[in-house]
Amino acid sequence: MTGGLERESGVGLDDLKKKMADFARERDWDQFHSPRNLLLALVGEVGELSEIFQWKGEVPRGLPDWEEKEKEHLGEELSDVLLYLVRLADTCGVDLGKAALRKLELNAIKYPPNLCHGSSKKHTHFTTTTTTTSATKSSSCCCRKSEEINNIGVDGLTKKAMQ
């Protein structure tokens, strides 16, 4: 955001984080960027994004019936949400990329493909059978202990979910 408006493809979260930090610093806005204020701004932007879809009913992927001006407005509102989310994560000291990857891994455990394929049900509706040394027991796939997840680590979660 310093200099001109560059049209970059493949911009990463770290790039956005730096640009947002520079943008705020150049305007002396860090004083206003508390986690609470950023969250409330994010919620407001999500509301503006919601207004675009309000009263339209279901819309097909790719928005084939939308005018280019509508799609551009949608892109602006999506960008506002993303930028506030990136700024909020940075202000809170959260590595958003790592957190998102970890969340995907946790969701792989909650929603194993062999149980959830083609279903929109919440993970609490699925059960798995786990074998222990003493017996076989049925448990909800979402009920794995957080200690087990932490012991496995992010890299091992996918392997565990596929077993």
MOZI-V166052 format. One record per residue. N is the residue number from 1. RES is the residue in one letter. PSI is psi in whole degrees, -180 to 180 (999 if undefined). Layout:
[[N,RES,PSI] [N,RES,PSI]]
This chain:
[[1,M,-14] [2,T,147] [3,G,-137] [4,G,179] [5,L,105] [6,E,141] [7,R,99] [8,E,140] [9,S,152] [10,G,31] [11,V,132] [12,G,170] [13,L,-37] [14,D,-38] [15,D,-46] [16,L,-41] [17,K,-46] [18,K,-45] [19,K,-40] [20,M,-41] [21,A,-44] [22,D,-43] [23,F,-48] [24,A,-42] [25,R,-43] [26,E,-24] [27,R,3] [28,D,43] [29,W,-3] [30,D,-34] [31,Q,-23] [32,F,-11] [33,H,59] [34,S,158] [35,P,-43] [36,R,-49] [37,N,-40] [38,L,-39] [39,L,-45] [40,L,-37] [41,A,-40] [42,L,-46] [43,V,-41] [44,G,-41] [45,E,-36] [46,V,-37] [47,G,-44] [48,E,-38] [49,L,-42] [50,S,-37] [51,E,-31] [52,I,-36] [53,F,-12] [54,Q,133] [55,W,6] [56,K,-12] [57,G,-161] [58,E,139] [59,V,140] [60,P,156] [61,R,144] [62,G,-10] [63,L,55] [64,P,-26] [65,D,1] [66,W,145] [67,E,157] [68,E,-36] [69,K,-39] [70,E,-42] [71,K,-37] [72,E,-43] [73,H,-42] [74,L,-45] [75,G,-39] [76,E,-44] [77,E,-39] [78,L,-40] [79,S,-41] [80,D,-44] [81,V,-48] [82,L,-46] [83,L,-42] [84,Y,-37] [85,L,-45] [86,V,-43] [87,R,-42] [88,L,-47] [89,A,-44] [90,D,-45] [91,T,-31] [92,C,-3] [93,G,28] [94,V,128] [95,D,100] [96,L,-39] [97,G,-49] [98,K,-42] [99,A,-40] [100,A,-42] [101,L,-41] [102,R,-42] [103,K,-39] [104,L,-41] [105,E,-43] [106,L,-39] [107,N,-30] [108,A,-33] [109,I,-44] [110,K,-33] [111,Y,71] [112,P,136] [113,P,-37] [114,N,-19] [115,L,-28] [116,C,-4] [117,H,123] [118,G,10] [119,S,143] [120,S,9] [121,K,151] [122,K,152] [123,H,-24] [124,T,-11] [125,H,-8] [126,F,144] [127,T,152] [128,T,159] [129,T,124] [130,T,140] [131,T,130] [132,T,173] [133,T,-28] [134,S,-26] [135,A,171] [136,T,132] [137,K,153] [138,S,135] [139,S,153] [140,S,137] [141,C,-16] [142,C,-5] [143,C,15] [144,R,138] [145,K,144] [146,S,-28] [147,E,-40] [148,E,-43] [149,I,-44] [150,N,-36] [151,N,-35] [152,I,-42] [153,G,160] [154,V,-44] [155,D,-34] [156,G,-12] [157,L,-43] [158,T,-44] [159,K,-44] [160,K,-41] [161,A,-29] [162,M,-11] [163,Q,999]]
